[in-house]
Amino acid sequence: MGTRIAIIGAGLMGADHAKIVAEDLPGATLQVVCDMDADRARKVADRYGARDVDVNPDGIAARPDVDAIIIASPDFTHATLSLSCIKAGKRVLCEKPLSQSSSECLDILKAEEQAGERFIMLGFMRRFDQSYVEMKRAVQDGAIGRALMMHNFHRNVATPAADFTGAMAITNSAPHEFDVVRHVLGTEYISISAFQPKRSDTLVAPVHMVLETVDGQLVNIEINNNAAYGYDVRAELVGEKATIAMNPVNYTRVDRNLGQSTSYEADWRGRYHEAYRRQNRAFLRFAESGLFPETASSSWDGYCAAVVAEAGVQALNKGHKMPVEMIMKPEFYA
Ligand code: ISE
């Protein structure tokens, strides 16, 4: 039977997690697919052979036939659902963000500390992507010398919703970079500036951010949610002795008509196919053993990403640099 996993949310990411649990996670059983839309839950459950469906997300944590939970419902539900899982003593893989409010994140930190155990692993899957793994290793083993700067590009074909704003580029998309860059560099940010060029149409323009770290490094992040041509993530880390850059992830290229081309994925599920699977395997081991995986993001990392995003939105709205001010890291997360 293995570890019985419930998935809350049967949208794009919920369906992807259901697929991974059903097809690529030996030792796990897809027990329940839950969505307030019963038809949506049923469709995903039938496609991946879940044992049951549910329409009440608030009741999932307490179900005796569920051992661990993947939260993939809308962003604003993540914090409340995470708290109910901590209360029920069930381990959680929560899609990012933990919450868009840093104070809600603090409630979760408090609940975990009071429980005396870690329950939440956050779905910042890029930490499991081989390119970032190698960049982190290059920093740690000194292969590029002291890291000075990290350049990042994060481009989506189009915004997921018509009412997506520049602020949401910072609260919904950029947290991936906020998290993975501080993970690779092993540091924290002290300030953030944010700028936006003008588009000729009404679509959301790219957001360009510059962050400074406590160790005096610079981090550039371009978030372009309307890049049109494909899902494209790039990163280059500049050290004092060498640089290390991410290669485009492609298995093939086409040579034709005196030219050469490769293709882009339409979204992140293909680009991070392997990272999601590594992440979910790490989550399963966490659910089985209670030992928090070394690479994974914790609730503390979720809090850090939320603080940076809040400062980033203020920097964009006010048009000037904002400090990134976090509480001291609790001993519990050391
Ligand atoms: C989305 O929510 C994600 O998490 C994707 O990984 C990211 O690329 C996209 O920009 C977000 O909107």
py3Dmol code that shows the C-alpha trace and the ligand (Angstrom):
import py3Dmol

protein = """\
ATOM      1  CA  MET A   1       0.000   0.000   0.000  1.00  0.00           C
ATOM      2  CA  GLY A   2       2.862   2.388   0.823  1.00  0.00           C
ATOM      3  CA  THR A   3       2.432   6.015   1.849  1.00  0.00           C
ATOM      4  CA  ARG A   4      -1.107   7.155   1.054  1.00  0.00           C
ATOM      5  CA  ILE A   5      -0.987  10.610  -0.528  1.00  0.00           C
ATOM      6  CA  ALA A   6      -3.860  13.050  -0.941  1.00  0.00           C
ATOM      7  CA  ILE A   7      -3.644  15.861  -3.465  1.00  0.00           C
ATOM      8  CA  ILE A   8      -5.580  19.038  -2.760  1.00  0.00           C
ATOM      9  CA  GLY A   9      -6.352  20.952  -5.962  1.00  0.00           C
ATOM     10  CA  ALA A  10      -6.946  19.253  -9.309  1.00  0.00           C
ATOM     11  CA  GLY A  11      -5.811  22.095 -11.567  1.00  0.00           C
ATOM     12  CA  LEU A  12      -2.649  22.192 -13.686  1.00  0.00           C
ATOM     13  CA  MET A  13      -0.206  21.429 -10.869  1.00  0.00           C
ATOM     14  CA  GLY A  14      -2.531  19.097  -8.944  1.00  0.00           C
ATOM     15  CA  ALA A  15      -2.963  16.967 -12.069  1.00  0.00           C
ATOM     16  CA  ASP A  16       0.810  16.950 -12.623  1.00  0.00           C
ATOM     17  CA  HIS A  17       1.446  15.807  -9.042  1.00  0.00           C
ATOM     18  CA  ALA A  18      -1.252  13.125  -9.403  1.00  0.00           C
ATOM     19  CA  LYS A  19       0.569  11.844 -12.495  1.00  0.00           C
ATOM     20  CA  ILE A  20       3.920  11.793 -10.681  1.00  0.00           C
ATOM     21  CA  VAL A  21       2.514  10.008  -7.608  1.00  0.00           C
ATOM     22  CA  ALA A  22       0.679   7.444  -9.759  1.00  0.00           C
ATOM     23  CA  GLU A  23       3.443   6.768 -12.281  1.00  0.00           C
ATOM     24  CA  ASP A  24       6.829   7.786 -10.885  1.00  0.00           C
ATOM     25  CA  LEU A  25       6.787   7.415  -7.120  1.00  0.00           C
ATOM     26  CA  PRO A  26       7.370   3.805  -6.026  1.00  0.00           C
ATOM     27  CA  GLY A  27       6.306   3.437  -2.398  1.00  0.00           C
ATOM     28  CA  ALA A  28       3.420   5.913  -2.682  1.00  0.00           C
ATOM     29  CA  THR A  29      -0.286   5.398  -3.381  1.00  0.00           C
ATOM     30  CA  LEU A  30      -2.513   8.059  -4.912  1.00  0.00           C
ATOM     31  CA  GLN A  31      -5.206   7.854  -2.247  1.00  0.00           C
ATOM     32  CA  VAL A  32      -7.399  10.932  -2.748  1.00  0.00           C
ATOM     33  CA  VAL A  33      -7.772  13.726  -5.280  1.00  0.00           C
ATOM     34  CA  CYS A  34      -9.618  16.633  -3.705  1.00  0.00           C
ATOM     35  CA  ASP A  35     -11.102  19.658  -5.425  1.00  0.00           C
ATOM     36  CA  MET A  36     -14.140  21.793  -4.617  1.00  0.00           C
ATOM     37  CA  ASP A  37     -15.145  21.157  -8.224  1.00  0.00           C
ATOM     38  CA  ALA A  38     -16.247  17.499  -8.020  1.00  0.00           C
ATOM     39  CA  ASP A  39     -16.036  16.909 -11.786  1.00  0.00           C
ATOM     40  CA  ARG A  40     -12.492  18.206 -11.916  1.00  0.00           C
ATOM     41  CA  ALA A  41     -11.472  15.987  -8.987  1.00  0.00           C
ATOM     42  CA  ARG A  42     -13.155  12.973 -10.578  1.00  0.00           C
ATOM     43  CA  LYS A  43     -11.459  13.503 -13.951  1.00  0.00           C
ATOM     44  CA  VAL A  44      -7.954  13.635 -12.455  1.00  0.00           C
ATOM     45  CA  ALA A  45      -8.711  10.770 -10.048  1.00  0.00           C
ATOM     46  CA  ASP A  46      -9.955   8.552 -12.885  1.00  0.00           C
ATOM     47  CA  ARG A  47      -7.066   9.428 -15.172  1.00  0.00           C
ATOM     48  CA  TYR A  48      -4.443   8.436 -12.595  1.00  0.00           C
ATOM     49  CA  GLY A  49      -6.331   5.732 -10.689  1.00  0.00           C
ATOM     50  CA  ALA A  50      -6.850   7.493  -7.333  1.00  0.00           C
ATOM     51  CA  ARG A  51      -8.743   5.434  -4.765  1.00  0.00           C
ATOM     52  CA  ASP A  52     -11.140   8.227  -3.785  1.00  0.00           C
ATOM     53  CA  VAL A  53     -12.259  11.789  -4.484  1.00  0.00           C
ATOM     54  CA  ASP A  54     -13.192  14.502  -2.012  1.00  0.00           C
ATOM     55  CA  VAL A  55     -14.647  17.991  -2.329  1.00  0.00           C
ATOM     56  CA  ASN A  56     -13.733  19.312   1.124  1.00  0.00           C
ATOM     57  CA  PRO A  57     -10.095  20.491   1.314  1.00  0.00           C
ATOM     58  CA  ASP A  58     -10.446  21.413   5.004  1.00  0.00           C
ATOM     59  CA  GLY A  59     -11.220  17.828   5.973  1.00  0.00           C
ATOM     60  CA  ILE A  60      -8.340  16.137   4.125  1.00  0.00           C
ATOM     61  CA  ALA A  61      -5.683  16.449   6.851  1.00  0.00           C
ATOM     62  CA  ALA A  62      -7.856  14.614   9.377  1.00  0.00           C
ATOM     63  CA  ARG A  63      -8.740  11.656   7.105  1.00  0.00           C
ATOM     64  CA  PRO A  64      -7.414   8.472   8.713  1.00  0.00           C
ATOM     65  CA  ASP A  65      -6.728   6.910   5.293  1.00  0.00           C
ATOM     66  CA  VAL A  66      -4.286   9.722   4.335  1.00  0.00           C
ATOM     67  CA  ASP A  67      -0.616   9.711   5.442  1.00  0.00           C
ATOM     68  CA  ALA A  68       0.774  12.735   3.571  1.00  0.00           C
ATOM     69  CA  ILE A  69      -0.599  15.637   1.567  1.00  0.00           C
ATOM     70  CA  ILE A  70       0.348  17.620  -1.526  1.00  0.00           C
ATOM     71  CA  ILE A  71      -1.217  21.088  -1.591  1.00  0.00           C
ATOM     72  CA  ALA A  72      -1.698  22.393  -5.122  1.00  0.00           C
ATOM     73  CA  SER A  73      -4.802  24.536  -4.622  1.00  0.00           C
ATOM     74  CA  PRO A  74      -4.881  28.327  -5.278  1.00  0.00           C
ATOM     75  CA  ASP A  75      -2.106  30.354  -3.586  1.00  0.00           C
ATOM     76  CA  PHE A  76      -4.379  32.031  -1.022  1.00  0.00           C
ATOM     77  CA  THR A  77      -5.397  28.636   0.463  1.00  0.00           C
ATOM     78  CA  HIS A  78      -1.852  27.343   1.105  1.00  0.00           C
ATOM     79  CA  ALA A  79      -1.301  28.771   4.592  1.00  0.00           C
ATOM     80  CA  THR A  80      -4.619  27.672   6.113  1.00  0.00           C
ATOM     81  CA  LEU A  81      -4.345  24.182   4.648  1.00  0.00           C
ATOM     82  CA  SER A  82      -0.718  23.863   5.802  1.00  0.00           C
ATOM     83  CA  LEU A  83      -1.757  24.797   9.332  1.00  0.00           C
ATOM     84  CA  SER A  84      -4.484  22.125   9.322  1.00  0.00           C
ATOM     85  CA  CYS A  85      -1.900  19.512   8.236  1.00  0.00           C
ATOM     86  CA  ILE A  86       0.513  20.520  11.020  1.00  0.00           C
ATOM     87  CA  LYS A  87      -2.356  20.212  13.503  1.00  0.00           C
ATOM     88  CA  ALA A  88      -3.151  16.728  12.201  1.00  0.00           C
ATOM     89  CA  GLY A  89       0.543  15.750  12.296  1.00  0.00           C
ATOM     90  CA  LYS A  90       0.750  15.046   8.529  1.00  0.00           C
ATOM     91  CA  ARG A  91       3.721  15.914   6.310  1.00  0.00           C
ATOM     92  CA  VAL A  92       3.016  18.294   3.458  1.00  0.00           C
ATOM     93  CA  LEU A  93       4.502  19.174   0.104  1.00  0.00           C
ATOM     94  CA  CYS A  94       3.028  22.633  -0.426  1.00  0.00           C
ATOM     95  CA  GLU A  95       3.269  24.283  -3.836  1.00  0.00           C
ATOM     96  CA  LYS A  96       4.881  27.729  -3.718  1.00  0.00           C
ATOM     97  CA  PRO A  97       4.184  30.258  -2.287  1.00  0.00           C
ATOM     98  CA  LEU A  98       3.695  29.201   1.327  1.00  0.00           C
ATOM     99  CA  SER A  99       1.738  32.438   1.546  1.00  0.00           C
ATOM    100  CA  GLN A 100       2.031  35.813  -0.107  1.00  0.00           C
ATOM    101  CA  SER A 101       1.887  37.350   3.364  1.00  0.00           C
ATOM    102  CA  SER A 102       5.036  37.096   5.473  1.00  0.00           C
ATOM    103  CA  SER A 103       2.974  37.382   8.650  1.00  0.00           C
ATOM    104  CA  GLU A 104       0.924  34.315   7.644  1.00  0.00           C
ATOM    105  CA  CYS A 105       4.248  32.516   7.064  1.00  0.00           C
ATOM    106  CA  LEU A 106       5.262  33.439  10.612  1.00  0.00           C
ATOM    107  CA  ASP A 107       2.097  31.716  11.912  1.00  0.00           C
ATOM    108  CA  ILE A 108       3.248  28.553  10.163  1.00  0.00           C
ATOM    109  CA  LEU A 109       6.776  28.813  11.597  1.00  0.00           C
ATOM    110  CA  LYS A 110       5.224  29.194  15.047  1.00  0.00           C
ATOM    111  CA  ALA A 111       2.936  26.175  14.559  1.00  0.00           C
ATOM    112  CA  GLU A 112       5.835  23.960  13.442  1.00  0.00           C
ATOM    113  CA  GLU A 113       8.013  25.097  16.329  1.00  0.00           C
ATOM    114  CA  GLN A 114       5.214  24.412  18.794  1.00  0.00           C
ATOM    115  CA  ALA A 115       4.693  20.968  17.303  1.00  0.00           C
ATOM    116  CA  GLY A 116       8.440  20.432  17.754  1.00  0.00           C
ATOM    117  CA  GLU A 117       8.766  18.837  14.301  1.00  0.00           C
ATOM    118  CA  ARG A 118       9.043  19.854  10.647  1.00  0.00           C
ATOM    119  CA  PHE A 119       5.947  19.126   8.613  1.00  0.00           C
ATOM    120  CA  ILE A 120       6.164  21.440   5.615  1.00  0.00           C
ATOM    121  CA  MET A 121       8.331  21.003   2.549  1.00  0.00           C
ATOM    122  CA  LEU A 122       7.819  23.765   0.028  1.00  0.00           C
ATOM    123  CA  GLY A 123       7.544  23.112  -3.715  1.00  0.00           C
ATOM    124  CA  PHE A 124      10.462  25.239  -4.885  1.00  0.00           C
ATOM    125  CA  MET A 125      11.397  22.460  -7.312  1.00  0.00           C
ATOM    126  CA  ARG A 126      14.278  24.322  -8.945  1.00  0.00           C
ATOM    127  CA  ARG A 127      16.549  23.364  -6.032  1.00  0.00           C
ATOM    128  CA  PHE A 128      16.371  19.837  -7.482  1.00  0.00           C
ATOM    129  CA  ASP A 129      17.185  20.911 -11.057  1.00  0.00           C
ATOM    130  CA  GLN A 130      20.616  19.686 -12.140  1.00  0.00           C
ATOM    131  CA  SER A 131      21.731  23.124 -13.440  1.00  0.00           C
ATOM    132  CA  TYR A 132      21.227  24.781 -10.065  1.00  0.00           C
ATOM    133  CA  VAL A 133      22.690  21.751  -8.263  1.00  0.00           C
ATOM    134  CA  GLU A 134      25.891  22.207 -10.298  1.00  0.00           C
ATOM    135  CA  MET A 135      25.944  25.978  -9.721  1.00  0.00           C
ATOM    136  CA  LYS A 136      25.638  25.471  -5.969  1.00  0.00           C
ATOM    137  CA  ARG A 137      28.433  22.904  -6.082  1.00  0.00           C
ATOM    138  CA  ALA A 138      30.638  25.356  -8.029  1.00  0.00           C
ATOM    139  CA  VAL A 139      30.148  27.950  -5.290  1.00  0.00           C
ATOM    140  CA  GLN A 140      30.780  25.464  -2.508  1.00  0.00           C
ATOM    141  CA  ASP A 141      33.902  23.842  -3.931  1.00  0.00           C
ATOM    142  CA  GLY A 142      35.414  27.150  -5.049  1.00  0.00           C
ATOM    143  CA  ALA A 143      35.465  26.215  -8.782  1.00  0.00           C
ATOM    144  CA  ILE A 144      34.508  29.751  -9.880  1.00  0.00           C
ATOM    145  CA  GLY A 145      36.154  31.639  -7.019  1.00  0.00           C
ATOM    146  CA  ARG A 146      34.078  33.973  -4.905  1.00  0.00           C
ATOM    147  CA  ALA A 147      30.600  34.480  -6.448  1.00  0.00           C
ATOM    148  CA  LEU A 148      30.037  38.105  -7.456  1.00  0.00           C
ATOM    149  CA  MET A 149      26.838  38.262  -9.480  1.00  0.00           C
ATOM    150  CA  MET A 150      24.009  36.061 -10.653  1.00  0.00           C
ATOM    151  CA  HIS A 151      21.963  36.920 -13.767  1.00  0.00           C
ATOM    152  CA  ASN A 152      18.525  35.348 -14.124  1.00  0.00           C
ATOM    153  CA  PHE A 153      15.877  35.345 -16.861  1.00  0.00           C
ATOM    154  CA  HIS A 154      12.445  33.821 -16.283  1.00  0.00           C
ATOM    155  CA  ARG A 155      10.108  33.974 -19.272  1.00  0.00           C
ATOM    156  CA  ASN A 156       6.615  32.599 -19.715  1.00  0.00           C
ATOM    157  CA  VAL A 157       4.718  32.450 -23.003  1.00  0.00           C
ATOM    158  CA  ALA A 158       1.785  34.422 -21.577  1.00  0.00           C
ATOM    159  CA  THR A 159       0.323  35.371 -18.205  1.00  0.00           C
ATOM    160  CA  PRO A 160      -1.847  32.634 -16.677  1.00  0.00           C
ATOM    161  CA  ALA A 161      -4.775  35.043 -16.139  1.00  0.00           C
ATOM    162  CA  ALA A 162      -5.937  38.210 -17.850  1.00  0.00           C
ATOM    163  CA  ASP A 163      -5.810  40.169 -14.563  1.00  0.00           C
ATOM    164  CA  PHE A 164      -2.135  39.248 -13.899  1.00  0.00           C
ATOM    165  CA  THR A 165      -0.173  42.359 -12.834  1.00  0.00           C
ATOM    166  CA  GLY A 166       3.442  43.477 -12.543  1.00  0.00           C
ATOM    167  CA  ALA A 167       3.135  42.965  -8.780  1.00  0.00           C
ATOM    168  CA  MET A 168       2.094  39.352  -9.424  1.00  0.00           C
ATOM    169  CA  ALA A 169       5.222  38.826 -11.512  1.00  0.00           C
ATOM    170  CA  ILE A 170       7.009  39.529  -8.216  1.00  0.00           C
ATOM    171  CA  THR A 171       4.704  37.551  -5.889  1.00  0.00           C
ATOM    172  CA  ASN A 172       3.919  34.575  -8.158  1.00  0.00           C
ATOM    173  CA  SER A 173       6.823  34.050 -10.591  1.00  0.00           C
ATOM    174  CA  ALA A 174       9.927  35.669  -9.050  1.00  0.00           C
ATOM    175  CA  PRO A 175       9.789  33.675  -5.761  1.00  0.00           C
ATOM    176  CA  HIS A 176      11.413  30.815  -7.711  1.00  0.00           C
ATOM    177  CA  GLU A 177      14.468  33.008  -8.322  1.00  0.00           C
ATOM    178  CA  PHE A 178      14.351  34.587  -4.851  1.00  0.00           C
ATOM    179  CA  ASP A 179      14.542  31.090  -3.376  1.00  0.00           C
ATOM    180  CA  VAL A 180      16.946  29.302  -5.686  1.00  0.00           C
ATOM    181  CA  VAL A 181      19.475  32.158  -5.861  1.00  0.00           C
ATOM    182  CA  ARG A 182      19.757  32.476  -2.058  1.00  0.00           C
ATOM    183  CA  HIS A 183      20.051  28.664  -1.974  1.00  0.00           C
ATOM    184  CA  VAL A 184      22.842  28.615  -4.611  1.00  0.00           C
ATOM    185  CA  LEU A 185      24.727  31.535  -3.073  1.00  0.00           C
ATOM    186  CA  GLY A 186      24.080  30.457   0.518  1.00  0.00           C
ATOM    187  CA  THR A 187      23.221  33.966   1.612  1.00  0.00           C
ATOM    188  CA  GLU A 188      20.374  36.438   2.250  1.00  0.00           C
ATOM    189  CA  TYR A 189      19.293  39.653   0.544  1.00  0.00           C
ATOM    190  CA  ILE A 190      19.489  43.120   2.062  1.00  0.00           C
ATOM    191  CA  SER A 191      17.762  45.216  -0.602  1.00  0.00           C
ATOM    192  CA  ILE A 192      15.686  45.073  -3.748  1.00  0.00           C
ATOM    193  CA  SER A 193      14.941  47.527  -6.578  1.00  0.00           C
ATOM    194  CA  ALA A 194      12.341  46.866  -9.283  1.00  0.00           C
ATOM    195  CA  PHE A 195      11.768  48.497 -12.677  1.00  0.00           C
ATOM    196  CA  GLN A 196       9.352  48.019 -15.571  1.00  0.00           C
ATOM    197  CA  PRO A 197       9.761  49.102 -19.186  1.00  0.00           C
ATOM    198  CA  LYS A 198       6.696  50.292 -21.132  1.00  0.00           C
ATOM    199  CA  ARG A 199       5.027  47.961 -23.638  1.00  0.00           C
ATOM    200  CA  SER A 200       3.198  49.259 -26.678  1.00  0.00           C
ATOM    201  CA  ASP A 201       0.088  47.199 -25.784  1.00  0.00           C
ATOM    202  CA  THR A 202      -1.906  46.510 -22.623  1.00  0.00           C
ATOM    203  CA  LEU A 203      -0.086  43.287 -21.656  1.00  0.00           C
ATOM    204  CA  VAL A 204       1.980  43.146 -18.456  1.00  0.00           C
ATOM    205  CA  ALA A 205       5.517  44.345 -19.199  1.00  0.00           C
ATOM    206  CA  PRO A 206       8.595  42.520 -17.872  1.00  0.00           C
ATOM    207  CA  VAL A 207       9.797  43.343 -14.369  1.00  0.00           C
ATOM    208  CA  HIS A 208      13.528  43.819 -13.867  1.00  0.00           C
ATOM    209  CA  MET A 209      14.862  43.497 -10.328  1.00  0.00           C
ATOM    210  CA  VAL A 210      18.258  44.090  -8.772  1.00  0.00           C
ATOM    211  CA  LEU A 211      18.963  42.620  -5.348  1.00  0.00           C
ATOM    212  CA  GLU A 212      21.976  43.051  -3.085  1.00  0.00           C
ATOM    213  CA  THR A 213      23.054  40.301  -0.703  1.00  0.00           C
ATOM    214  CA  VAL A 214      24.499  40.669   2.781  1.00  0.00           C
ATOM    215  CA  ASP A 215      27.804  39.470   1.335  1.00  0.00           C
ATOM    216  CA  GLY A 216      27.900  42.297  -1.228  1.00  0.00           C
ATOM    217  CA  GLN A 217      26.838  40.290  -4.290  1.00  0.00           C
ATOM    218  CA  LEU A 218      24.439  41.501  -6.998  1.00  0.00           C
ATOM    219  CA  VAL A 219      21.503  39.530  -8.367  1.00  0.00           C
ATOM    220  CA  ASN A 220      19.574  40.500 -11.525  1.00  0.00           C
ATOM    221  CA  ILE A 221      16.199  38.988 -12.232  1.00  0.00           C
ATOM    222  CA  GLU A 222      14.093  39.553 -15.348  1.00  0.00           C
ATOM    223  CA  ILE A 223      10.551  38.223 -15.085  1.00  0.00           C
ATOM    224  CA  ASN A 224       8.793  38.363 -18.433  1.00  0.00           C
ATOM    225  CA  ASN A 225       5.364  36.767 -18.206  1.00  0.00           C
ATOM    226  CA  ASN A 226       4.484  37.698 -21.789  1.00  0.00           C
ATOM    227  CA  ALA A 227       7.611  36.625 -23.636  1.00  0.00           C
ATOM    228  CA  ALA A 228       5.443  35.014 -26.357  1.00  0.00           C
ATOM    229  CA  TYR A 229       8.086  32.677 -27.818  1.00  0.00           C
ATOM    230  CA  GLY A 230       8.321  29.939 -25.161  1.00  0.00           C
ATOM    231  CA  TYR A 231       9.061  28.991 -21.550  1.00  0.00           C
ATOM    232  CA  ASP A 232      12.656  30.037 -21.085  1.00  0.00           C
ATOM    233  CA  VAL A 233      14.688  30.125 -17.882  1.00  0.00           C
ATOM    234  CA  ARG A 234      18.342  31.144 -17.928  1.00  0.00           C
ATOM    235  CA  ALA A 235      20.921  31.787 -15.254  1.00  0.00           C
ATOM    236  CA  GLU A 236      24.570  32.667 -15.136  1.00  0.00           C
ATOM    237  CA  LEU A 237      26.703  32.904 -12.044  1.00  0.00           C
ATOM    238  CA  VAL A 238      29.750  35.144 -12.258  1.00  0.00           C
ATOM    239  CA  GLY A 239      32.658  34.358  -9.968  1.00  0.00           C
ATOM    240  CA  GLU A 240      36.058  36.010  -9.490  1.00  0.00           C
ATOM    241  CA  LYS A 241      37.834  33.224 -11.415  1.00  0.00           C
ATOM    242  CA  ALA A 242      35.188  31.844 -13.805  1.00  0.00           C
ATOM    243  CA  THR A 243      31.479  31.829 -14.616  1.00  0.00           C
ATOM    244  CA  ILE A 244      28.959  29.014 -14.739  1.00  0.00           C
ATOM    245  CA  ALA A 245      25.856  29.239 -16.927  1.00  0.00           C
ATOM    246  CA  MET A 246      22.799  27.063 -17.392  1.00  0.00           C
ATOM    247  CA  ASN A 247      22.590  25.322 -20.787  1.00  0.00           C
ATOM    248  CA  PRO A 248      19.261  25.229 -22.620  1.00  0.00           C
ATOM    249  CA  VAL A 249      17.657  21.851 -21.891  1.00  0.00           C
ATOM    250  CA  ASN A 250      17.229  20.114 -25.246  1.00  0.00           C
ATOM    251  CA  TYR A 251      17.637  16.517 -26.354  1.00  0.00           C
ATOM    252  CA  THR A 252      17.529  17.305 -30.071  1.00  0.00           C
ATOM    253  CA  ARG A 253      18.021  20.056 -32.643  1.00  0.00           C
ATOM    254  CA  VAL A 254      16.756  20.351 -36.177  1.00  0.00           C
ATOM    255  CA  ASP A 255      19.107  21.202 -39.052  1.00  0.00           C
ATOM    256  CA  ARG A 256      17.159  22.410 -42.093  1.00  0.00           C
ATOM    257  CA  ASN A 257      17.279  24.959 -44.894  1.00  0.00           C
ATOM    258  CA  LEU A 258      20.769  26.248 -44.041  1.00  0.00           C
ATOM    259  CA  GLY A 259      19.674  26.758 -40.441  1.00  0.00           C
ATOM    260  CA  GLN A 260      19.623  25.062 -37.074  1.00  0.00           C
ATOM    261  CA  SER A 261      16.915  25.177 -34.392  1.00  0.00           C
ATOM    262  CA  THR A 262      15.940  23.803 -31.014  1.00  0.00           C
ATOM    263  CA  SER A 263      12.561  24.169 -29.329  1.00  0.00           C
ATOM    264  CA  TYR A 264      11.133  25.540 -26.090  1.00  0.00           C
ATOM    265  CA  GLU A 265       8.652  23.964 -23.706  1.00  0.00           C
ATOM    266  CA  ALA A 266       5.267  25.665 -23.409  1.00  0.00           C
ATOM    267  CA  ASP A 267       5.544  25.810 -19.611  1.00  0.00           C
ATOM    268  CA  TRP A 268       7.542  24.730 -16.560  1.00  0.00           C
ATOM    269  CA  ARG A 269       6.188  21.180 -16.265  1.00  0.00           C
ATOM    270  CA  GLY A 270       8.320  19.992 -19.177  1.00  0.00           C
ATOM    271  CA  ARG A 271      11.408  22.060 -18.386  1.00  0.00           C
ATOM    272  CA  TYR A 272      11.433  20.878 -14.769  1.00  0.00           C
ATOM    273  CA  HIS A 273      10.164  17.349 -15.455  1.00  0.00           C
ATOM    274  CA  GLU A 274      13.086  15.683 -13.683  1.00  0.00           C
ATOM    275  CA  ALA A 275      13.300  18.284 -10.891  1.00  0.00           C
ATOM    276  CA  TYR A 276       9.653  17.673  -9.942  1.00  0.00           C
ATOM    277  CA  ARG A 277      10.298  13.942  -9.764  1.00  0.00           C
ATOM    278  CA  ARG A 278      13.430  14.338  -7.648  1.00  0.00           C
ATOM    279  CA  GLN A 279      11.542  16.752  -5.393  1.00  0.00           C
ATOM    280  CA  ASN A 280       8.597  14.398  -4.939  1.00  0.00           C
ATOM    281  CA  ARG A 281      10.915  11.471  -4.190  1.00  0.00           C
ATOM    282  CA  ALA A 282      12.579  13.620  -1.511  1.00  0.00           C
ATOM    283  CA  PHE A 283       9.120  14.432  -0.147  1.00  0.00           C
ATOM    284  CA  LEU A 284       8.190  10.757   0.042  1.00  0.00           C
ATOM    285  CA  ARG A 285      11.368  10.002   2.019  1.00  0.00           C
ATOM    286  CA  PHE A 286      10.520  12.947   4.321  1.00  0.00           C
ATOM    287  CA  ALA A 287       6.956  11.631   4.817  1.00  0.00           C
ATOM    288  CA  GLU A 288       8.301   8.163   5.609  1.00  0.00           C
ATOM    289  CA  SER A 289      11.190   9.130   7.899  1.00  0.00           C
ATOM    290  CA  GLY A 290      10.382  12.572   9.312  1.00  0.00           C
ATOM    291  CA  LEU A 291      13.924  13.667   8.330  1.00  0.00           C
ATOM    292  CA  PHE A 292      13.799  16.961   6.448  1.00  0.00           C
ATOM    293  CA  PRO A 293      15.631  16.693   3.072  1.00  0.00           C
ATOM    294  CA  GLU A 294      18.833  18.739   2.955  1.00  0.00           C
ATOM    295  CA  THR A 295      18.126  20.313  -0.452  1.00  0.00           C
ATOM    296  CA  ALA A 296      14.467  21.165   0.033  1.00  0.00           C
ATOM    297  CA  SER A 297      12.841  24.487   0.943  1.00  0.00           C
ATOM    298  CA  SER A 298      11.295  24.690   4.388  1.00  0.00           C
ATOM    299  CA  SER A 299       8.663  27.015   5.834  1.00  0.00           C
ATOM    300  CA  TRP A 300      11.546  29.280   6.818  1.00  0.00           C
ATOM    301  CA  ASP A 301      12.517  29.550   3.129  1.00  0.00           C
ATOM    302  CA  GLY A 302       8.870  30.242   2.300  1.00  0.00           C
ATOM    303  CA  TYR A 303       8.892  33.084   4.829  1.00  0.00           C
ATOM    304  CA  CYS A 304      12.118  34.499   3.306  1.00  0.00           C
ATOM    305  CA  ALA A 305      10.635  34.415  -0.225  1.00  0.00           C
ATOM    306  CA  ALA A 306       7.490  36.190   1.016  1.00  0.00           C
ATOM    307  CA  VAL A 307       9.503  38.958   2.715  1.00  0.00           C
ATOM    308  CA  VAL A 308      11.545  39.583  -0.453  1.00  0.00           C
ATOM    309  CA  ALA A 309       8.395  39.608  -2.609  1.00  0.00           C
ATOM    310  CA  GLU A 310       6.690  42.120  -0.286  1.00  0.00           C
ATOM    311  CA  ALA A 311       9.728  44.407  -0.444  1.00  0.00           C
ATOM    312  CA  GLY A 312       9.883  43.930  -4.248  1.00  0.00           C
ATOM    313  CA  VAL A 313       6.266  45.010  -4.739  1.00  0.00           C
ATOM    314  CA  GLN A 314       6.917  48.103  -2.608  1.00  0.00           C
ATOM    315  CA  ALA A 315      10.076  48.888  -4.590  1.00  0.00           C
ATOM    316  CA  LEU A 316       8.093  48.666  -7.835  1.00  0.00           C
ATOM    317  CA  ASN A 317       5.222  50.814  -6.541  1.00  0.00           C
ATOM    318  CA  LYS A 318       7.403  53.454  -4.878  1.00  0.00           C
ATOM    319  CA  GLY A 319      10.063  53.541  -7.574  1.00  0.00           C
ATOM    320  CA  HIS A 320      12.988  53.215  -5.186  1.00  0.00           C
ATOM    321  CA  LYS A 321      15.189  50.637  -3.510  1.00  0.00           C
ATOM    322  CA  MET A 322      13.653  48.910  -0.458  1.00  0.00           C
ATOM    323  CA  PRO A 323      15.396  47.102   2.399  1.00  0.00           C
ATOM    324  CA  VAL A 324      14.710  43.395   2.853  1.00  0.00           C
ATOM    325  CA  GLU A 325      14.104  42.964   6.579  1.00  0.00           C
ATOM    326  CA  MET A 326      13.670  39.497   8.040  1.00  0.00           C
ATOM    327  CA  ILE A 327      13.447  38.164  11.581  1.00  0.00           C
ATOM    328  CA  MET A 328      16.475  36.261  12.929  1.00  0.00           C
ATOM    329  CA  LYS A 329      16.454  32.662  11.718  1.00  0.00           C
ATOM    330  CA  PRO A 330      14.949  30.580  14.557  1.00  0.00           C
ATOM    331  CA  GLU A 331      17.265  27.910  15.999  1.00  0.00           C
ATOM    332  CA  PHE A 332      14.580  25.346  15.038  1.00  0.00           C
ATOM    333  CA  TYR A 333      15.395  25.847  11.319  1.00  0.00           C
ATOM    334  CA  ALA A 334      19.188  25.924  11.698  1.00  0.00           C
TER     335      ALA A 334
END
"""
ligand_1 = """\
12
ISE
C 3.913 29.634 -11.951
O 3.066 29.784 -10.849
C 5.065 28.773 -11.603
O 5.256 28.366 -10.499
C 6.050 28.577 -12.687
O 7.091 27.734 -12.306
C 6.570 29.903 -13.114
O 7.448 29.763 -14.201
C 5.448 30.829 -13.515
O 5.988 32.076 -13.848
C 4.440 30.981 -12.385
O 3.383 31.790 -12.807
"""
view = py3Dmol.view(width=600, height=400)
view.addModel(protein, "pdb")
view.setStyle({"model": 0}, {"cartoon": {"style": "trace"}})
view.addModel(ligand_1, "xyz")
view.setStyle({"model": 1}, {"stick": {}})
view.zoomTo()
view.show()
